[in-house]
Amino acid sequence: MKAKYLVKKVIKNTPYFYLQYGKYSRNLGTTLPPYLKHIYLEFFDNIALQEVQKLDADVTNQFPFVKLDRLEQMHYWYLCIANNELFAAEHRKLVDYLSIIFTFNSNRSEGSKITRKDLENAWNKELKRPRTSIEQEAINSRNAIRFTFSKEFRFNRKCLKLLHRKLLEGLESPLMVGQWKKIQNTAPGNQETSSPELVNRKLRQLFAWLQKSLRQKHYPPLLALEFYCRFEQIHPFEDGNGRVGRLLLNAILHKQKYLPVIFFTANHKAHCEAIRQFLAGRKRKLCLHFLDQADKTYSKCKSWTTPTRRKQAANRTTAIIK
């Protein structure tokens, strides 16, 4: 097994192992320790606590009186286990867990009656043909998430329409699925949205803004939030805008190696009010709400996926650097 960020150096015929990420390194000695996964997690957690001190004032000012340690811990924790063969089992568990919990909360916030068991059946049994509308919703959600987080997904209007189709096909009118809205609608808090005839142009501008912001390396959590709210202000579809918007927000976080964030349905009223204030030019409430939901997401994911020392001792790591 080849573990990412693990480096082997031979000095005077003696092998030495190091964890290496950018300018940060940790000497592991001449043999790999039995609790290598825990050392990995500690190593990246320490990096996060150092990197958060380097964030620009433009970023920290968006979160007054609140430390950003948690967001950076999420970032480096996710960076540590994503696409790392050493954490392959934990990563698989994390992807399924996040997908199911995210879908459950996102859909229930929009009035769905879907249950966690429905979603687990769709994922675990790889359901293809739905027998009920609930199974159709579960299958659609699974396919939409996999598409959004795949290499095939691009932030453009074509992929956006396809995402909407995957999410709502068989659940809404074929004349509405994958099509821009034809009637005026409102965003959370009854905020005005773009008129139907402006949707195409507004989306083209939004995606151009996103690409420019990515090139300028804007702070990913703030960039994802700003994009999400701009998308909600356009509200391009007649239905499903909230679910699509949250998928897009998390796609941005994922592509920037930040842990996706679940907006829990129990906090949906606060979520809508935070968006309303953001669209009115008052961003602080949404930033604080996002940080609260991120903290809950991170805590749940860590407890679900982090390996125990006892279990790891029984399966002592034998990673080899080639």
C-alpha positions as CSV (number, residue, x, y, z in Angstrom):
1,M,0.0,0.0,0.0
2,K,1.3,3.4,-0.9
3,A,0.4,6.1,1.7
4,K,0.1,9.7,0.5
5,Y,2.4,12.2,2.2
6,L,4.6,9.4,3.6
7,V,8.2,9.7,2.4
8,K,11.1,7.3,2.7
9,K,14.7,8.5,2.7
10,V,17.7,6.2,2.8
11,I,20.7,7.8,4.6
12,K,23.9,5.8,4.8
13,N,21.9,2.6,4.0
14,T,19.4,3.3,6.8
15,P,15.8,4.0,5.8
16,Y,14.0,6.9,7.6
17,F,10.3,7.6,7.3
18,Y,8.8,11.1,7.3
19,L,5.4,12.7,7.0
20,Q,5.7,15.5,4.5
21,Y,3.2,18.2,3.4
22,G,4.6,21.3,1.8
23,K,7.1,22.8,4.3
24,Y,5.8,20.7,7.2
25,S,7.4,17.4,8.1
26,R,7.6,15.0,10.9
27,N,10.3,12.4,11.4
28,L,8.8,8.9,12.2
29,G,12.1,7.1,12.7
30,T,13.5,4.1,11.0
31,T,10.4,1.9,11.3
32,L,6.8,2.8,10.9
33,P,4.9,3.2,14.2
34,P,1.9,1.0,14.9
35,Y,-0.6,3.9,15.1
36,L,0.4,5.6,11.9
37,K,-3.2,6.7,11.1
38,H,-3.4,8.6,14.3
39,I,0.0,10.2,13.8
40,Y,-1.2,11.3,10.3
41,L,-4.3,12.9,11.9
42,E,-2.3,14.7,14.6
43,F,0.2,15.9,12.0
44,F,-2.5,17.5,9.8
45,D,-4.4,18.9,12.8
46,N,-1.2,20.7,13.9
47,I,-0.8,22.1,10.4
48,A,-4.3,23.4,10.5
49,L,-3.7,25.3,13.8
50,Q,-0.6,26.9,12.3
51,E,-2.1,27.8,9.0
52,V,-5.2,29.4,10.5
53,Q,-2.9,32.1,12.0
54,K,-1.9,33.1,8.4
55,L,-5.4,33.8,7.1
56,D,-5.8,37.4,5.8
57,A,-7.7,40.0,7.7
58,D,-10.3,40.1,4.9
59,V,-11.1,36.5,5.8
60,T,-11.1,36.7,9.6
61,N,-13.2,39.9,9.5
62,Q,-16.1,37.9,8.0
63,F,-16.2,35.8,11.3
64,P,-16.1,38.5,14.0
65,F,-15.3,37.1,17.5
66,V,-15.3,33.5,16.2
67,K,-12.1,31.6,15.5
68,L,-11.7,29.8,12.2
69,D,-9.7,26.9,13.7
70,R,-12.6,24.5,13.0
71,L,-12.8,25.3,9.3
72,E,-9.1,24.7,8.8
73,Q,-9.1,21.6,10.9
74,M,-11.9,20.3,8.6
75,H,-9.8,21.2,5.6
76,Y,-6.7,19.4,6.7
77,W,-8.6,16.4,8.1
78,Y,-10.3,16.0,4.8
79,L,-7.1,16.5,2.9
80,C,-5.4,13.8,5.0
81,I,-8.0,11.1,4.3
82,A,-9.3,11.9,0.8
83,N,-7.6,10.0,-2.0
84,N,-5.1,8.5,0.4
85,E,-4.8,4.7,0.2
86,L,-4.0,4.4,3.8
87,F,-7.4,5.8,4.7
88,A,-9.3,4.1,1.8
89,A,-11.7,2.3,4.1
90,E,-12.4,5.4,6.2
91,H,-12.9,7.5,3.0
92,R,-15.4,5.1,1.6
93,K,-17.4,5.2,4.9
94,L,-17.2,9.0,4.9
95,V,-18.5,9.4,1.3
96,D,-21.5,7.1,2.0
97,Y,-22.2,8.7,5.4
98,L,-22.0,12.2,4.1
99,S,-24.1,11.5,1.1
100,I,-26.9,9.9,3.1
101,I,-26.9,12.5,5.9
102,F,-26.6,15.4,3.5
103,T,-29.5,14.2,1.3
104,F,-31.7,13.4,4.3
105,N,-31.3,16.9,5.8
106,S,-31.4,18.8,2.5
107,N,-34.5,17.0,1.2
108,R,-36.4,17.1,4.5
109,S,-35.8,20.8,4.7
110,E,-37.8,21.1,1.5
111,G,-40.7,19.1,2.8
112,S,-39.7,15.6,1.7
113,K,-40.9,12.6,3.8
114,I,-37.8,10.5,2.9
115,T,-36.2,8.6,5.7
116,R,-32.6,7.7,6.4
117,K,-33.5,4.0,5.9
118,D,-34.8,4.8,2.4
119,L,-31.6,6.5,1.5
120,E,-29.4,3.8,3.0
121,N,-31.3,1.2,0.9
122,A,-30.7,3.2,-2.3
123,W,-27.0,3.5,-1.6
124,N,-26.3,0.1,-0.1
125,K,-28.4,-2.0,-2.5
126,E,-27.5,0.2,-5.5
127,L,-31.2,0.4,-6.5
128,K,-31.7,0.9,-10.2
129,R,-35.5,0.7,-10.7
130,P,-37.7,2.5,-8.3
131,R,-41.0,1.0,-7.1
132,T,-42.2,4.1,-5.3
133,S,-41.8,7.8,-5.5
134,I,-39.6,7.7,-2.3
135,E,-37.3,5.2,-4.0
136,Q,-37.2,7.4,-7.1
137,E,-36.2,10.4,-4.9
138,A,-33.5,8.3,-3.2
139,I,-32.1,7.1,-6.4
140,N,-32.2,10.5,-8.0
141,S,-30.4,12.0,-5.0
142,R,-27.7,9.4,-5.1
143,N,-27.1,9.9,-8.8
144,A,-27.1,13.7,-8.5
145,I,-24.5,13.6,-5.7
146,R,-22.3,11.2,-7.6
147,F,-22.5,13.4,-10.7
148,T,-21.8,16.7,-8.8
149,F,-18.7,15.2,-7.1
150,S,-17.4,13.5,-10.3
151,K,-14.7,14.6,-12.7
152,E,-17.4,15.0,-15.4
153,F,-19.1,17.8,-13.5
154,R,-18.3,21.4,-14.6
155,F,-19.6,24.7,-13.4
156,N,-21.5,25.6,-16.5
157,R,-25.1,25.9,-17.6
158,K,-25.1,22.6,-19.4
159,C,-24.0,20.6,-16.3
160,L,-26.4,22.6,-14.1
161,K,-29.4,21.6,-16.2
162,L,-28.2,18.0,-16.2
163,L,-27.8,18.1,-12.4
164,H,-31.4,19.4,-12.0
165,R,-32.6,16.6,-14.3
166,K,-30.8,13.9,-12.3
167,L,-32.3,15.3,-9.1
168,L,-35.9,15.6,-10.1
169,E,-36.5,13.3,-13.1
170,G,-39.7,11.3,-12.5
171,L,-40.7,13.5,-9.6
172,E,-41.7,16.7,-11.4
173,S,-43.2,17.6,-14.7
174,P,-40.9,16.8,-17.7
175,L,-41.6,20.3,-18.9
176,M,-39.9,21.7,-15.8
177,V,-37.1,19.2,-15.1
178,G,-33.8,20.4,-16.5
179,Q,-35.3,23.7,-17.7
180,W,-35.0,27.3,-16.6
181,K,-38.0,28.7,-14.9
182,K,-40.8,30.2,-16.9
183,I,-42.5,32.0,-14.0
184,Q,-41.3,34.4,-11.4
185,N,-40.4,32.8,-8.0
186,T,-38.8,33.9,-4.7
187,A,-35.8,33.0,-2.6
188,P,-36.0,32.2,1.1
189,G,-37.6,35.1,3.0
190,N,-39.6,36.0,0.0
191,Q,-36.6,37.8,-1.5
192,E,-37.0,38.8,-5.2
193,T,-35.1,36.7,-7.7
194,S,-34.0,37.1,-11.3
195,S,-36.8,37.3,-13.9
196,P,-37.0,34.2,-16.2
197,E,-35.7,36.1,-19.2
198,L,-32.5,37.1,-17.3
199,V,-31.7,33.6,-15.9
200,N,-29.4,32.6,-18.8
201,R,-27.3,35.8,-18.7
202,K,-27.2,35.8,-14.8
203,L,-25.9,32.3,-14.7
204,R,-23.3,32.9,-17.3
205,Q,-22.1,35.9,-15.2
206,L,-22.1,33.8,-12.0
207,F,-20.0,31.0,-13.5
208,A,-17.5,33.6,-14.9
209,W,-17.3,35.2,-11.5
210,L,-16.7,31.8,-9.9
211,Q,-13.8,30.9,-12.2
212,K,-12.2,34.3,-11.7
213,S,-12.5,34.0,-7.9
214,L,-11.0,30.5,-8.0
215,R,-8.0,31.8,-10.0
216,Q,-7.6,34.6,-7.5
217,K,-7.6,31.9,-4.7
218,H,-10.4,33.4,-2.6
219,Y,-10.9,31.6,0.7
220,P,-12.9,28.5,-0.3
221,P,-15.6,28.5,2.5
222,L,-16.4,32.2,1.9
223,L,-16.3,31.7,-1.9
224,A,-18.7,28.7,-1.6
225,L,-21.1,30.7,0.6
226,E,-21.0,33.7,-1.8
227,F,-21.7,31.5,-4.8
228,Y,-24.6,29.7,-3.0
229,C,-26.3,33.0,-2.2
230,R,-25.8,34.4,-5.6
231,F,-27.3,31.2,-7.1
232,E,-30.3,31.4,-4.7
233,Q,-30.8,35.0,-5.7
234,I,-31.1,33.9,-9.4
235,H,-33.3,30.9,-8.5
236,P,-33.0,29.6,-12.0
237,F,-35.5,26.6,-11.7
238,E,-39.1,26.6,-10.7
239,D,-38.4,24.0,-8.0
240,G,-35.3,22.4,-6.5
241,N,-33.1,25.5,-6.2
242,G,-32.3,24.9,-2.6
243,R,-31.2,21.3,-3.1
244,V,-29.2,22.2,-6.2
245,G,-27.6,25.2,-4.5
246,R,-26.4,23.2,-1.5
247,L,-25.0,20.5,-3.8
248,L,-23.1,23.3,-5.7
249,L,-21.8,24.8,-2.5
250,N,-20.4,21.5,-1.4
251,A,-18.9,20.7,-4.8
252,I,-16.9,23.9,-4.4
253,L,-15.7,22.9,-1.0
254,H,-14.9,19.4,-2.1
255,K,-12.9,20.5,-5.1
256,Q,-10.9,22.8,-2.8
257,K,-10.3,19.8,-0.4
258,Y,-12.7,21.2,2.3
259,L,-15.1,18.8,4.0
260,P,-18.6,19.2,2.6
261,V,-21.0,20.8,5.1
262,I,-24.5,19.6,6.0
263,F,-27.2,22.1,6.8
264,F,-29.2,20.2,9.3
265,T,-33.0,20.4,8.8
266,A,-33.5,21.2,12.5
267,N,-31.8,24.5,11.8
268,H,-33.6,25.2,8.5
269,K,-35.5,28.4,9.8
270,A,-32.2,29.9,10.9
271,H,-30.7,28.9,7.5
272,C,-33.4,30.7,5.6
273,E,-33.1,33.8,7.7
274,A,-29.4,33.8,7.3
275,I,-29.7,33.7,3.5
276,R,-32.3,36.4,3.6
277,Q,-30.0,38.7,5.5
278,F,-27.1,37.8,3.2
279,L,-29.1,38.8,0.2
280,A,-30.0,42.0,1.9
281,G,-26.3,42.8,2.3
282,R,-25.8,41.6,5.9
283,K,-23.4,38.6,5.7
284,R,-22.4,38.0,9.3
285,K,-25.4,35.8,10.3
286,L,-24.8,33.3,7.4
287,C,-21.1,33.1,8.1
288,L,-21.8,32.2,11.7
289,H,-24.6,29.8,10.8
290,F,-22.2,28.1,8.3
291,L,-19.5,27.8,10.9
292,D,-22.1,26.2,13.4
293,Q,-23.3,23.7,10.8
294,A,-19.7,22.9,9.7
295,D,-18.8,22.2,13.3
296,K,-21.7,19.8,13.7
297,T,-20.8,18.1,10.4
298,Y,-17.1,17.7,11.4
299,S,-18.0,16.3,14.8
300,K,-20.4,13.7,13.3
301,C,-17.9,12.7,10.5
302,K,-15.0,12.3,12.9
303,S,-16.9,10.1,15.3
304,W,-18.2,8.0,12.3
305,T,-14.9,7.4,10.5
306,T,-11.9,8.0,12.7
307,P,-10.1,4.7,13.4
308,T,-9.6,3.5,17.0
309,R,-6.2,2.7,18.3
310,R,-7.3,-0.7,19.4
311,K,-8.6,-1.6,15.9
312,Q,-5.5,-0.2,14.3
313,A,-3.2,-2.1,16.6
314,A,-4.9,-5.3,15.5
315,N,-4.2,-4.4,11.9
316,R,-0.7,-2.8,12.2
317,T,0.1,-0.5,9.3
318,T,2.5,-1.9,6.7
319,A,2.6,1.0,4.2
320,I,5.5,0.8,1.9
321,I,7.0,3.7,-0.1
322,K,7.9,2.6,-3.6
